[in-house]
Amino acid sequence: MSTLFVYRTEDNQVVARISGDDDKALLSRAEFEYGSDDFGYTFTPAFGASDGLVPGDDVADIEV
């Protein structure tokens, strides 16, 4: 099972985790739910690294 992290490009804060077995389906769902320049997606979040993602306070968990 894979997890796609959706984050705000403004501050790298995670807003959603999309989980499932098909990476293409995860990317499709992310595009459907968060398809704008305000959001980015990654399978490798690098929390705590320089320019890595920041854990969000109210993260949506979506199963595909």
Secondary structure, 3 states (H helix, E strand, C coil): CEEEEEEECCCCEEEEEEEECCHHHHHHHHHHHHCCCCEEEECCCCCCCCCCCECCCCCEEEEC
